[in-house]
């Protein structure tokens, strides 16, 4: 008979609603000690942040609103969390994961060739005058697909390598890495080591097909801004720095920019409420002509999410990591925490039944404490040594993170069961390969056992933001004519061509936000690689090297996201002043909804989002009708299609005949209005939501628009004339 012992915890009924200023990982980093600096995001009063940065010898990199990116000496963290003007500090030790599982079809499946050729459009769209930004592992800057076709100069305007150090090209603004501008790249001064993943992703978004006269990306004439991510475990702050850098370059150049991210991390609360996401959202709001497109993730086959519904009891079980410990985290709405009860049960060890004498109580998380709560308990001491249970509890934006680690000397054949009861929803993401946490056992013969599932397996952080466009993947091709002349099957059993890809992660977010947003081909895509890898593939007749010898096949949502990024660049070519909300609305509205999409339920759904990317339909959506005559009173500079609405002063009473006049357009902090008569004037955003309504007298009027977000607005006068305005 196997010995069993129990660890029982009853959660108390009272917990103070609060934010702990430090997240658990930053708190643990501080406990470990050291003299190094830690890169993080801080929220608080802006002037206080700058003053504390000087006081603590910290590097202040940049700030937006009440958020700032800094590098702070670890030993001086207490000065920060004790200051009343500081609301939160967050750092998480993570390395980037590239959503990379292992053309001409791609252009057809996305309906992009029609955009390139101008079919059904007033002109061709290839990304001229627009920037494509990319954040990835590195780029083959010498691949012909990234050359200018006329003079073989580089299409890269700059490359920042966050890991490579060269004193002559040091990136001083951020304090690490090396930066090369276009002149330095063209003259061969660059020493950036190319990456395979980033080269493939960039070719999919914006390659021009120059190497083999085929396999163009979606935006083959866009200019390129690139950042090679650091691999030193500081993925989150380094990624946010990369976004900031690219958008600042775009602002300096005065051009719209779509950024692609085919990297991410699965650990986290999956609700987009963290400070990294808040900083990225602030950057997207800062200027028009900005977008971030994010690969959703490749975790469809990983049963790594577990959920207990509101009223149910539930149990799950974990396998040990390396035979030495169990480690995982749960995320719970603060309002649900007081009603929940739980107990641990460890099966298979040599021991006895034990009950932990003191539960995790409100005293462990006192009101207004800036730090996470911590408990360390010695559970059992026997022939194999001690079993130690370490717990942390932190709260941020109404979500509690409860983290535990149970460690001992002989847990190789153990299983740790976690039983939950009481009203309240619990979400756990736990997976050894994807997160470094204990795997969840698929099935167990115990009461109320709930198996893990593959829903809500998208990447975390900004992937779950409503302002970031999250992309799933479908099967692009099922065979390849390779370099050796052989036909290679790329099919995957049970996932046919044009159907959802076998790896594509499912939504929604933890809070129920619809994700993914839409889907693009990602199941086997041909694109660029590094010159060294291509040479090796030719020498060894790689089965996944294309006949031309310049492009390789790969799959992942990493390949799907850059197709949407390229499409976003074409949309910005059409409407450079569009904001993220307008772009997202256009992408969702134009998405193709076929039988495959409906097979997962009415769109939007958790497999496909709104449907499949359709570039031609997207651009037709962006061709706004309006008056194209600059001499007319209602001239629309961003209109593409003449709609016959132009009106001109025909008499001294033309205002009464035609309606109000509004200027300037674009506007900023205020609008001037000339009204022919008293009446009602309404303003709507691009989603059709009413933003403001005024009952105004006849004559001139000035209205304040300081609080209006940047973007496009429609005005309507009574039941008559209407027009479009842009706030910059």
C-alpha positions in Angstrom: 0.0 0.0 0.0 1.4 3.4 -1.0 1.8 5.9 1.7 0.0 9.2 1.2 0.2 12.5 3.0 -1.9 15.6 2.7 -1.1 19.3 2.8 -4.4 21.2 3.4 -4.9 24.9 3.1 -8.3 26.7 3.6 -8.3 30.1 2.2 -9.8 32.8 4.5 -12.9 34.8 3.7 -11.3 38.2 3.9 -8.6 39.6 1.6 -7.9 43.3 1.1 -8.2 44.6 -2.5 -4.9 46.2 -3.3 -2.0 46.3 -5.7 1.4 45.0 -4.6 4.0 47.3 -6.1 6.4 44.5 -7.0 5.4 41.4 -9.0 6.5 38.0 -7.7 9.5 37.5 -10.0 11.0 41.0 -9.2 10.5 40.3 -5.5 12.3 37.0 -5.8 15.1 38.6 -7.8 15.5 41.2 -5.0 15.6 38.5 -2.3 18.4 36.7 -4.2 20.5 39.8 -3.8 23.3 41.0 -6.1 24.7 44.2 -7.4 23.4 44.1 -10.9 20.9 46.4 -12.5 17.4 45.2 -13.4 15.5 46.5 -16.4 11.8 47.2 -15.7 8.7 49.2 -16.2 7.7 51.7 -13.5 4.3 53.3 -13.0 3.9 56.4 -11.0 4.1 60.2 -10.9 6.4 61.2 -13.9 8.5 63.8 -12.1 9.0 61.6 -9.0 10.2 58.8 -11.3 12.8 61.1 -12.9 14.0 62.4 -9.5 14.2 58.9 -8.1 16.2 57.8 -11.1 18.8 60.5 -10.3 18.8 59.7 -6.6 19.4 56.0 -7.2 21.9 56.1 -10.0 19.3 54.5 -12.4 19.1 54.9 -16.1 15.9 56.6 -17.2 15.4 55.5 -20.8 12.1 57.0 -21.8 8.6 57.6 -20.5 5.0 58.0 -21.6 2.2 59.3 -19.5 2.7 57.7 -16.0 4.9 54.9 -17.3 8.7 54.8 -17.7 11.4 52.3 -18.7 14.4 52.2 -16.5 17.5 50.2 -15.5 17.6 50.3 -11.6 20.4 49.0 -9.3 18.8 46.0 -7.6 20.0 47.0 -4.2 18.1 50.3 -4.4 14.7 48.8 -5.2 13.5 49.6 -1.6 13.8 53.3 -2.2 11.5 52.9 -5.1 8.8 50.7 -3.6 8.7 52.8 -0.4 8.0 56.1 -2.3 4.3 57.0 -2.2 4.3 58.3 -5.8 5.4 55.0 -7.2 2.4 52.7 -8.0 4.1 49.6 -9.4 7.4 48.1 -10.6 7.4 45.0 -12.8 10.2 42.8 -14.1 10.0 39.1 -15.3 13.0 36.9 -16.2 12.0 35.4 -19.5 13.7 34.5 -22.7 11.9 35.0 -26.0 10.2 32.1 -27.7 10.1 32.1 -31.5 6.8 30.8 -32.8 8.6 28.7 -35.4 7.7 25.0 -35.8 10.0 23.7 -38.0 5.6 32.3 -51.8 3.7 32.3 -54.5 0.9 30.3 -52.9 1.0 32.6 -49.9 0.3 35.6 -52.2 -2.7 33.8 -53.7 -4.1 32.6 -50.4 -4.0 36.1 -49.0 -5.3 37.7 -52.2 -2.2 39.9 -52.2 -1.3 39.6 -55.8 -4.4 41.6 -56.7 -3.0 44.4 -54.4 0.4 44.2 -56.0 -1.0 44.4 -59.5 -3.8 46.9 -58.7 -6.6 44.7 -59.8 -9.9 46.4 -58.8 -7.9 49.2 -57.3 -6.9 52.7 -58.5 -3.2 51.7 -58.3 -0.9 49.0 -57.2 0.1 48.8 -53.5 3.5 47.3 -52.5 4.3 49.4 -49.4 6.0 52.3 -51.0 6.7 55.1 -48.5 5.9 52.9 -45.4 8.1 51.3 -42.8 8.0 47.6 -41.8 9.6 47.2 -38.4 10.6 43.7 -37.1 11.7 42.4 -33.7 13.3 39.0 -33.9 16.5 37.0 -33.6 18.5 38.5 -36.4 18.5 39.2 -40.2 20.4 38.2 -43.3 21.1 41.7 -44.5 23.0 40.4 -47.5 20.1 38.3 -48.8 19.1 39.8 -52.3 15.4 39.9 -51.2 16.4 42.8 -48.9 18.3 44.8 -51.6 17.1 47.7 -53.6 16.5 46.2 -57.1 18.1 49.2 -59.0 21.5 49.6 -57.2 21.7 46.6 -54.8 21.9 48.9 -51.8 20.2 47.7 -48.6 16.5 48.2 -47.9 17.4 48.3 -44.2 17.4 51.8 -42.8 18.8 50.5 -39.6 19.6 47.4 -37.5 19.9 47.4 -33.7 21.5 44.2 -32.4 20.8 44.2 -28.6 23.4 41.5 -27.9 26.3 42.5 -30.1 28.8 44.9 -28.5 30.9 47.2 -30.7 32.3 50.3 -29.0 32.2 52.2 -32.4 28.4 51.5 -32.8 27.3 51.4 -29.2 23.5 52.0 -28.7 23.9 54.7 -26.1 20.2 55.7 -25.6 19.3 52.3 -24.2 22.7 51.4 -22.8 23.3 48.1 -24.6 23.9 46.6 -28.0 25.1 48.0 -31.3 23.3 50.1 -34.0 24.0 50.6 -37.7 22.3 53.0 -40.0 21.8 52.6 -43.7 25.0 54.2 -44.8 27.0 52.0 -42.4 25.1 48.9 -43.6 25.7 49.8 -47.3 29.4 50.4 -46.7 29.9 47.0 -45.0 30.6 48.3 -41.5 27.9 46.2 -40.0 29.0 43.2 -37.9 25.5 41.8 -37.0 25.3 38.0 -37.1 22.3 36.9 -39.2 19.4 35.0 -37.7 17.3 32.2 -39.4 14.0 32.9 -37.8 14.1 36.7 -38.3 15.3 36.4 -41.9 12.4 34.1 -42.8 9.8 36.3 -41.0 11.1 39.5 -42.6 11.0 37.9 -46.1 7.4 36.9 -45.6 6.4 40.4 -44.6 8.5 42.4 -47.1 10.9 40.4 -49.2 11.0 41.6 -52.8 11.8 38.2 -54.5 14.9 39.6 -56.1 17.0 36.5 -55.4 14.9 34.0 -57.4 12.3 36.2 -59.0 9.6 34.6 -56.8 8.4 34.4 -53.2 7.7 38.1 -52.7 6.4 39.2 -49.3 3.3 41.2 -48.8 5.0 44.6 -48.8 7.9 44.2 -51.2 8.7 47.9 -51.5 8.5 48.9 -47.9 11.6 50.2 -46.1 12.9 48.1 -43.2 13.7 48.9 -39.5 15.0 45.9 -37.5 15.9 45.0 -34.0 17.6 41.7 -33.0 16.4 40.8 -29.6 18.6 40.1 -26.6 18.8 36.5 -25.5 19.9 37.3 -21.9 16.6 36.5 -20.1 15.4 40.1 -20.1 13.0 39.6 -23.0 10.1 41.7 -21.8 11.9 45.1 -21.1 14.2 44.6 -24.2 11.1 44.0 -26.4 9.5 47.1 -25.1 12.7 49.0 -25.8 12.7 47.6 -29.4 9.1 48.9 -30.0 10.0 52.3 -28.6 13.1 52.5 -30.8 11.3 51.6 -34.0 8.4 54.0 -33.4 10.9 56.8 -32.6 12.8 56.1 -35.9 9.5 56.2 -37.7 8.5 59.5 -36.1 11.9 61.0 -37.0 11.3 59.9 -40.6 7.7 61.1 -40.7 6.4 57.7 -41.9 3.8 55.2 -40.9 5.1 51.9 -39.4 3.8 48.4 -38.9 5.9 46.3 -36.5 5.9 42.5 -36.6 6.5 40.4 -33.5 6.8 36.6 -34.1 8.2 36.1 -30.6 6.5 35.9 -27.2 6.2 34.2 -23.8 3.5 31.9 -22.5 4.0 32.6 -18.8 1.7 35.2 -17.3 -1.9 36.1 -16.5 -3.0 36.2 -20.2 -5.1 39.4 -19.6 -2.9 42.2 -20.9 -3.0 44.1 -17.6 0.8 44.2 -17.0 3.0 47.3 -17.2 4.8 46.1 -20.3 1.5 45.9 -22.2 0.5 49.3 -20.8 3.7 50.9 -22.1 3.2 49.4 -25.6 -0.5 50.5 -25.7 0.7 54.1 -24.8 3.1 54.0 -27.7 0.4 52.9 -30.1 -1.8 55.8 -28.9 1.0 58.4 -29.0 0.9 58.8 -32.8 -1.2 57.7 -35.8 0.2 55.4 -38.4 1.4 52.8 -35.8 0.5 49.2 -35.4 1.9 46.1 -33.7 1.1 42.7 -35.1 1.8 39.7 -32.9 2.0 36.0 -33.6 -0.5 34.2 -31.5 1.6 31.2 -30.6 2.2 27.5 -31.5 0.7 25.7 -28.4 -2.4 24.1 -30.0 -1.0 20.6 -29.2 0.1 21.5 -25.7 -2.5 20.8 -23.0 -1.1 23.5 -20.8 -4.2 25.4 -19.6 -6.5 24.3 -16.7 -9.6 26.1 -15.5 -12.0 25.6 -12.7 -15.3 27.3 -13.5 -17.2 29.5 -11.0 -19.4 27.0 -9.2 -17.5 23.8 -9.7 -15.0 21.8 -7.6 -12.0 20.8 -9.5 -8.7 18.8 -9.2 -5.5 18.7 -11.2 -2.2 17.0 -10.8 1.4 17.9 -11.7 4.5 15.9 -12.6 7.8 17.0 -11.0 10.5 19.0 -12.7 13.8 17.0 -12.8 12.6 14.8 -10.0 13.3 17.5 -7.5 10.4 20.0 -7.3 6.9 20.9 -8.3 6.4 24.5 -9.5 3.4 26.4 -10.9 1.1 29.5 -10.6 -2.6 30.2 -10.5 -4.3 33.4 -11.6 -7.6 34.4 -9.9 -9.8 37.4 -9.9 -9.4 39.2 -6.6 -13.1 39.1 -5.9 -13.2 35.3 -6.2 -10.2 34.6 -3.9 -12.0 34.8 -0.5 -14.5 32.0 -1.5 -12.0 29.5 -2.7 -10.5 26.6 -0.7 -7.8 24.2 -1.8 -5.6 21.4 -0.6 -2.4 19.6 -1.8 -2.1 15.9 -1.9 1.2 14.2 -2.7 1.0 10.6 -3.8 3.7 8.0 -4.0 6.2 9.2 -1.4 7.4 7.4 1.8 5.7 9.4 4.5 2.7 10.1 6.5 -0.4 12.2 6.5 0.4 15.8 7.6 -1.7 18.9 7.9 -0.2 22.3 7.6 -0.9 24.1 10.8 -1.3 27.6 9.5 -3.1 28.6 6.3 -2.2 31.4 4.0 -4.0 34.3 5.7 -4.7 38.0 5.3 -1.8 38.7 7.6 0.5 37.4 4.9 -0.8 40.1 2.6 -1.4 43.1 4.9 -3.2 46.1 3.5 -1.1 48.6 1.5 1.9 46.3 1.5 4.1 47.1 -1.5 5.6 43.6 -1.6 4.2 40.2 -2.5 3.5 37.9 0.4 5.8 35.0 1.0 5.5 31.8 3.1 8.1 29.1 3.6 7.1 25.9 5.4 9.0 22.7 6.1 6.3 20.1 5.5 8.0 16.9 6.3 11.5 15.6 7.4 12.2 12.0 6.7 14.9 9.6 5.4 15.1 11.5 2.1 15.4 14.9 3.8 13.0 17.8 4.1 10.1 18.8 1.9 9.9 22.6 1.6 6.9 24.5 0.4 7.4 28.1 -0.8 4.5 30.3 -1.7 4.1 33.8 -3.0 1.0 35.9 -3.4 0.7 39.2 -5.3 -2.1 41.3 -6.7 -2.3 43.6 -9.7 -5.2 45.3 -11.4 -7.8 43.0 -9.8 -5.9 39.7 -10.5 -4.1 37.6 -7.9 -1.1 35.5 -8.8 -0.5 32.6 -6.4 2.8 30.9 -7.0 4.1 27.8 -5.2 7.1 25.5 -5.3 7.4 22.2 -3.4 10.9 20.8 -3.4 12.6 17.8 -1.9 15.3 15.2 -2.6 13.2 12.3 -4.0 10.2 13.4 -5.9 11.0 11.5 -9.1 8.0 9.2 -8.9 5.6 11.5 -7.2 2.4 13.2 -8.4 1.2 16.4 -6.7 -2.6 16.8 -6.7 -4.2 20.2 -6.1 -7.9 20.1 -5.1 -10.1 23.3 -5.4 -13.5 24.0 -4.1 -15.8 27.0 -3.5 -17.2 29.6 -5.8 -14.6 31.2 -8.0 -12.8 30.8 -11.3 -9.2 29.6 -11.3 -6.8 29.6 -14.3 -3.5 27.8 -14.4 -1.0 27.7 -17.3 1.7 25.1 -16.6 4.1 23.4 -19.1 7.7 22.3 -18.7 8.8 23.0 -22.3 6.9 26.2 -22.8 7.2 27.8 -19.4 9.6 25.9 -17.2 6.7 24.9 -15.0 5.4 21.4 -14.0 3.4 19.6 -16.7 -0.2 18.9 -15.9 -1.3 15.3 -16.0 -3.9 14.7 -18.7 -6.1 12.2 -16.8 -6.3 10.8 -13.2 -8.9 8.5 -11.5 -9.9 10.9 -8.7 -13.1 12.7 -8.0 -13.7 16.1 -9.8 -10.6 15.7 -11.9 -10.5 18.3 -14.7 -8.2 17.6 -17.6 -6.1 20.4 -19.0 -7.1 21.8 -22.4 -5.5 23.7 -25.3 -7.8 26.7 -25.0 -6.5 30.1 -24.0 -3.0 28.9 -25.1 -2.0 32.1 -26.8 1.1 33.9 -25.7 0.7 36.3 -22.7 1.3 40.0 -22.1 0.6 42.3 -25.2 -0.7 39.3 -27.2 -3.9 39.7 -25.1 -4.2 43.5 -25.6 -7.2 44.8 -27.6 -4.8 47.3 -29.3 -2.4 44.7 -30.6 -3.5 42.6 -33.6 -3.0 38.9 -32.8 -2.7 36.4 -35.6 -3.5 32.7 -35.9 -2.3 30.4 -38.7 -3.8 28.1 -41.3 -2.3 25.5 -43.7 -0.7 27.3 -46.7 0.7 24.4 -48.8 0.9 20.6 -48.6 3.9 19.9 -50.9 7.2 21.4 -52.2 9.3 20.9 -55.3 12.7 21.0 -53.6 16.3 21.8 -54.6 17.0 18.2 -55.5 14.0 18.1 -57.8 11.9 15.9 -55.5 8.3 16.5 -54.5 8.2 16.6 -50.7 4.9 16.2 -48.7 4.3 19.0 -46.2 0.9 17.7 -45.1 -0.1 17.1 -41.5 -2.6 14.3 -40.8 -6.0 15.7 -39.7 -5.1 19.3 -40.7 -5.8 19.7 -44.5 -4.6 22.5 -46.7 -6.7 25.8 -46.1 -7.8 24.5 -42.7 -6.5 25.7 -39.4 -2.9 24.8 -38.7 -2.0 21.9 -36.3 0.1 24.2 -34.1 -2.1 27.4 -34.0 -2.9 28.5 -30.5 -6.5 29.1 -29.4 -8.1 32.1 -27.6 -9.6 33.8 -25.8 -7.7 35.8 -23.2 -8.2 35.1 -19.5 -10.8 37.9 -19.3 -12.7 36.6 -22.3 -11.4 39.1 -24.8 -11.8 37.8 -28.4 -8.4 36.5 -29.5 -7.0 35.8 -32.0 -8.1 38.7 -34.2 -7.7 37.0 -37.6 -5.8 34.3 -39.4 -3.2 34.1 -42.2 -1.3 31.2 -43.9 1.4 29.8 -41.6 1.4 26.1 -42.3 4.5 25.8 -44.5 5.7 29.1 -46.1 8.7 29.6 -48.3 10.9 32.6 -47.5 14.5 33.8 -47.0 17.2 32.3 -44.8 20.8 33.2 -43.9 23.4 32.8 -46.6 25.4 30.3 -44.5 22.3 28.2 -43.8 21.3 28.3 -47.5 24.8 27.3 -48.6 24.7 24.3 -46.1 21.2 23.4 -47.3 22.4 23.3 -51.0 25.4 21.2 -50.1 23.3 18.7 -48.3 20.3 18.7 -50.6 17.9 19.7 -47.8 14.4 18.5 -48.5 12.9 21.8 -47.5 15.1 24.0 -49.7 13.2 25.4 -52.7 14.4 24.7 -56.3 16.0 28.1 -56.6 18.2 27.5 -53.6 17.3 30.9 -52.0 14.2 30.1 -49.9 13.3 27.5 -47.2 10.1 26.2 -45.9 9.0 26.8 -42.4 5.8 26.8 -40.4 4.3 28.6 -37.4 2.2 31.6 -36.4 5.6 33.3 -36.8 5.0 33.0 -40.6 1.3 34.1 -40.4 1.9 37.3 -38.4 4.2 39.0 -41.0 1.6 38.5 -43.7 -0.7 40.7 -41.7 2.2 43.1 -40.9 2.8 43.4 -44.7 -0.9 44.0 -45.2 -0.9 46.7 -42.5 1.9 48.4 -44.4 -0.2 48.4 -47.6 -3.1 49.9 -45.6 -0.8 52.6 -44.2 0.3 53.3 -47.8 -3.4 54.0 -48.5 -4.2 55.8 -45.2 -1.0 56.9 -43.5 -2.9 58.7 -40.8 -5.0 55.7 -39.8 -4.6 54.7 -36.1 -4.4 51.2 -34.7 -8.2 51.0 -34.2 -9.0 51.9 -37.8 -6.5 49.4 -39.1 -7.8 46.7 -36.8 -11.4 47.4 -37.7 -10.5 47.3 -41.4 -8.7 44.0 -41.1 -11.6 42.4 -39.2 -14.2 43.7 -41.5 -12.4 42.6 -44.7 -11.5 39.1 -43.4 -12.7 36.3 -45.6 -15.1 33.9 -43.9 -15.3 30.5 -45.7 -16.5 27.1 -44.7 -13.2 26.4 -42.8 -13.8 29.5 -40.6 -17.4 28.6 -39.9 -16.4 25.0 -39.0 -15.2 26.4 -35.7 -18.4 28.4 -35.0 -19.7 31.7 -36.2 -16.8 34.2 -36.5 -15.2 35.7 -34.6 -14.2 32.4 -32.9 -11.3 31.2 -30.8 -9.6 29.4 -33.7 -9.8 31.9 -36.6 -10.8 35.2 -35.1 -12.7 37.2 -37.7 -11.5 35.0 -40.6 -8.7 34.8 -43.1 -6.6 37.8 -44.2 -7.8 39.2 -47.6 -5.4 42.0 -48.7 -7.4 43.1 -51.7 -10.6 43.4 -49.7 -8.6 45.3 -47.0 -7.4 47.9 -49.5 -10.8 48.3 -51.1 -12.0 49.0 -47.5 -9.3 51.7 -47.2 -10.3 53.5 -50.4 -12.4 56.1 -48.7 -14.9 58.0 -50.9 -14.9 61.8 -50.7 -14.3 65.0 -52.6 -11.0 65.0 -54.4 -11.1 68.6 -55.6 -8.9 70.8 -53.4 -10.9 73.9 -54.5 -14.0 72.5 -52.9 -15.1 73.4 -49.4 -15.3 69.8 -48.4 -12.0 68.6 -49.9 -10.9 65.3 -48.2 -7.1 64.9 -48.5 -7.2 61.2 -47.5 -10.0 60.2 -49.9 -9.2 58.0 -52.9 -12.5 57.7 -54.7 -14.5 60.7 -56.0 -18.0 60.4 -54.7 -19.5 63.5 -56.3 -20.0 65.2 -53.0 -17.8 68.3 -53.7 -19.6 71.6 -53.0 -18.5 75.1 -53.8 -19.6 78.6 -52.7 -22.4 79.5 -55.1 -23.8 82.6 -53.3 -23.3 84.7 -50.3 -25.7 82.4 -48.5 -23.8 79.2 -49.4 -23.3 78.1 -45.7 -27.1 78.0 -45.2 -27.4 75.9 -48.4 -24.6 73.5 -47.7 -24.3 73.1 -43.9 -21.4 73.9 -41.4 -17.7 74.3 -42.1 -15.2 72.7 -39.8 -11.5 73.5 -39.7 -8.5 72.8 -39.5 -8.4 69.3 -40.9 -6.3 67.6 -39.6 -7.0 69.1 -36.2 -5.4 68.8 -32.8 -6.6 70.4 -29.5 -9.6 72.3 -30.9 -12.0 72.7 -33.8 -13.3 75.8 -35.4 -16.9 75.6 -36.6 -19.0 78.0 -38.7 -22.7 77.2 -38.4 -25.3 78.5 -40.9 -28.1 78.2 -38.3 -28.7 76.7 -34.9 -28.8 72.9 -34.8 -27.3 69.6 -33.7 -23.8 68.5 -34.6 -22.6 64.9 -33.8 -19.2 63.3 -33.9 -18.5 59.5 -34.3 -15.3 57.4 -34.2 -14.4 54.9 -36.8 -16.3 52.2 -35.0 -19.5 54.1 -35.2 -19.6 55.1 -31.5 -20.8 58.5 -30.7 -18.0 60.6 -29.3 -19.7 64.0 -28.8 -23.0 65.8 -29.5 -23.5 69.5 -29.5 -26.6 71.8 -29.7 -25.1 75.0 -31.1 -26.3 78.5 -32.0 -25.7 79.9 -35.5 -22.3 81.6 -36.2 -18.7 80.8 -35.3 -17.9 78.3 -32.5 -14.7 76.8 -31.0 -14.9 73.3 -29.3 -12.1 71.7 -27.3 -10.9 68.3 -28.5 -8.0 67.9 -26.0 -9.5 64.7 -24.6 -10.3 63.1 -28.0 -8.0 60.1 -28.9 -6.0 60.5 -32.1 -7.7 59.1 -35.2 -10.4 59.6 -37.7 -13.9 61.0 -36.9 -17.1 61.5 -38.8 -19.3 64.6 -38.2 -22.9 64.8 -39.1 -25.1 68.0 -39.2 -28.7 67.3 -38.3 -29.9 64.8 -40.9 -27.9 66.5 -43.7 -24.3 66.9 -44.6 -21.5 64.9 -43.1 -17.7 64.7 -43.4 -14.5 63.2 -42.1 -11.9 64.8 -39.8 -8.5 63.5 -38.6 -7.0 64.3 -35.2 -3.2 64.2 -35.1 
